[in-house]
Amino acid sequence: MLGHGHYLHKWEGRQRVIDRYVSDLGGIDATRVALVGGKAAQLGALSGVEGVRVPAGFCVTTDAFRRVVAKAPSLDERLGRLSRTDPDDREEIRTLSADIRRTIEEIAVPDDVATAITGALTRFGERAGYAVRSSATAEDLPTASFAGQQDTYLNVVGPDAILRHVGRCWASLFTERAVAYRRRNGIDDRSVHMAVVVQRMVFPHAAGVLFTADPVTGNRRVATVDAGPGLGEALVSGMVNPDVFAVRDGEIVARTIAAKQRALHALPAGGTHEVAIDPHRQRQPALTDAQVLELVRLGRRIEAHFGRPQDIEWCLDDDGFRIVQSRPITTLFPIPESDDRENHVYVSVGHGQMMTDPMKPLGLSVWQLTAMAPMCTAGGRLFVDVTRRLASPASRTAFLDLVGRGDPLVRDALETVLAHDGFVPSLPDAGPPEPLIVDAAPTPIETDPAIVAELIERNRTSVDTLRRDIRSKSGPALFDFLAEAFAEHKRALGDPLSLRVVMAGMEATWWLNDKLWEWLGEKNAADTLTLSAPGNVTSEMGLALLDVADEIRRHPEVVAYLRDVEDENFLDELPKLAGGVEARDAVEAYLDRYGMRCVGEIDITRPRWRERPSTLVPVLLDHVRNFEPGAAERRFEEGRQRALAKERDVLTRLRALPDGDRKADETKRMIDRVRTFIGYREYPKYGIITRYFVYKQALLAEADRLVRAGVLADREDCFHLTFREFHDVVRSHRVDDRLIREREEAFRSYHALTPPRVLTSDGEAVNGSYRRDDVPAGALVGLPVSAGTVEGRARVILDMAQADLEAGDILVTAHTDPSWSPLFVGIAGLVTEVGGLMTHGAVIAREYGLPAVVGVEGATRLIRDGQRIRVHGTDGYVEIVS
């Protein structure tokens, strides 16, 4: 103690500097991330958890990093260049990052910083071995772990070596992988600073990683332990395979013991080296069963402390387990909140609506308030709880059959969950489940086009009344009005006649496909029989843009001007050009009818075409280039003639069969029925989105009033409030700015999450499998939704505004909703990662006669832009030709 006291007395005048540049881990908590970085903050918090032992050490703070960087003023200019570099220019990023790293490594550690570090080493043992580890301010965060992005050095011995490796950790903030990771997570390089953890080495018998939730399935009740002999770096680097244990409810439920030929150990003088493991020990588990269970209990304690599943690095020495790191598992999809402890099964709404991107809070809440079924949220997505439907044998079979017709992957995922013994109990007396639109009873209905016309007129009248009445509403009265409007919205959506028409069209489609396969051996015959079916508002929208292109094509000055459009005011500029008035009027007329649409349109916060008309410009220019005048009318008539020819062919072949006249008559009735009703399938969604734009315009006008009053900083801040929260802000004229910023950050983080088709209350994410053996080796399997085979160039497009298509191209994308329909008229085939038999992309592909395969897992990753592919729309698979 005399030596320690002497140290404090000797350096009493420099104590402020030492505190600024060095902080003991035991004195750090989770609130000091800006000073010590994510890793050190987590370690400090871990030190306070009862029963958790963290190796002693200290942190070199971000103030030390800033002090060093300040010695190289040129770094700021280079960081500016790095921030402006195209994220896809890997070579430029690699060059700039390497230059920045070299500059930092060459900076001499300032004397006062070096003194602080060596002083701390004196306290903890100057000649001991240390782990020197990065701790960036954007590291081990709830939304981005940054695992492995910066550097760690093991068993560093001596002050000079420690100082040198601290400098290397500082420089590792700009490894190419770290810069790329920050780009993917939307983090500015200049906003991140580096602290460095210096910790006493542990020389373990075994080490590894504990996940308190299964990182593959997401199941929160299953913990997994990876373990190996010696230092854990051997596992992290892939030098050896780990033993793997799965633990559920305090019991080891699975184990894999690897052959361990090598291990990594520390050298007395510093550094590490590989050692061979005796052959008779290579198959021995790195941990006993008792040690595995003890480790998992420790992990559950850590998980409870941080309030979320953890990725924990651990070591085992003679004194037991030491925890050297704990970070959130950021890849797990969140679980919907529930007010009970029962098991629940949730089905994704986004997969059915062809929009699996995250939604903002206002969008989520408005959809919930206007939907026919109760919905819950998680990870910025919507889910329906189907537990009661599955629990009752009376409803389970019919529900699975209906789901399976639309998307066999959802059915398979649900059956996978049902196979988990006891997870969904069988409850015959569970009572009536909550209603879903798909439960509409198929009450008989006449095949009469007047029924469709009546429904469309009802919707037009209702929307006109909404537009008229909402104009005079503002303040709290607007929200009271909208509550009533939402009730009318649901009434219109649940109109029994409308549901019967939708179901009549779908059932006629299924009947034709089933019967013509049974009688004629013809797959998906309804695809051709429904070509150019009348009254489909979505397919009409795609063809109508061809008519707009016809007008624009007549005016070369307009075409040239549109090639350089960069803002949303271009329509105001068009009248200055020859033919610009006519071109503007054509676009305006299109927007009057379809301007409420956009990509991801179920989220009311998404910008509509009317708000961002430049979105349509690339598609218009493609149409001008790729089509001749009058293409819309020709395309529709060609489809109609193909459907009529198919009808004649089918009926002729049926009449040649035994009992052929009856079969032909029944088929003719079903063809008439499907062509009468199938087009209406798209109209209810059109009605929903039309209403949504009316709601949105009124809500944004209210947000503008709040901006003028100084309540909101920006009109779109209201998007990060739920509908009821927005209402409260309007009433009180007070807003929680911190909540809005937190919601913004959460929304950004949700983009990194992939929503599953089915999710359980245990957190298990299930996407289902096709379980088919009738496709060629190497083919990508999907769901056949529009018959035919086509070969062409794949265009992988994730943003409709970036489309650049030529005739004959095949569109490959994640998902399509009705707003993508204008692209469909210019392509030869369609491949999507998400979709079902009756989702909008499938319906429009059939309308246009495009061979289409949907539900192809990983299509945008496995198919490269420009590759030649062959789409088998009848059999449901895609081949990569070259």
Secondary structure by P-SEA (a helix, b strand, c coil): caaaaaaaaaaccaaaaaaacccccccccccccccccaaaaaaaaaaacccccccccccccaaaaaaaaaaccaaaaaaaaaaaccccaaaaaaaaaaaaaaaaaaccccaaaaaaaaaaaaaacccbbbbbbbbccccccccccccccbbbbcccccaaaaaaaaaaaaaccccaaaaaaaaaaccccccbbbbbbbbccccccbbbbbbccccccccccbbbbbbbccccccccccccccbbbbbccccccbbbbccccbbbbbcccbbbbbbbccccccccccccaaaaaaaaaaaaaaaaaacccccccccccccccccccccccccbbbbcccccccbbbbbbccccccccccccaaaaaaaaacccbbbbbcccccccccccccccccaaaaaaaaaaaccaaaaaaaaaaaacccccccccccccccccccccccccccccaaaaaaaaaaaaaaaaaaaaaaccccaaaaaaaaaaaaaaaaaaaacaaaaaaaaaaaaaaaaaaaaaaaacccccccccccccccccaaaaaaaaaaaaaaaaaacaaaaaaaaaccccccccccccccaaaaaaaaaaaaaaaccccccccccccccccccccccaaaaaaaaaaccccaaaaaaaaaaaaaaaaaaaaaaaaaaaccaaaaaaaaaaaaaaaaaacccccccaaaaaaaaaaaaaaaaaaaaaaaaaacccccccccccccaaaaaaaaacccccaaaaaaaaaaaaaacccccccccccccbbbbcccccccccccbbbbbbcbbbbbbbbbbbccccccccccccbbbbccccccccccccccccbbbbcccccccaaaaaaaaaccccccccccccccccccbbbbbccccccccccc
